[in-house]
Amino acid sequence: MCEAEDRATLATVVDHVTPLAKGGRDVDANTRNLCDRHHDEVTAKQFGKAEPVRGKGVGRDGRPTSPDHPWSRARR
């Protein structure tokens, strides 16, 4: 089960708490089981990236249909 959820969600990824690329060790004590969604979010935060875009698909005009796509977000 995903260790980041308060409900039962199937864990699909063994995640390193401290990434190997940042000096983490490949030992059981440095791993946790996460679902794909939480693994993507944690990895993005650990490496200073923006949260991944959740929606997928494009309209007939070729523009992204997801409201959280960077092209669809309001400009600041």
Secondary structure, 3 states (H helix, E strand, C coil): CCCCCCCCCCCCEEEECCCHHHCCCCCHHHEEEECHHHHHHHHHHHCCCCCCCCCCCECCCCCECCCCCCCCCCCC
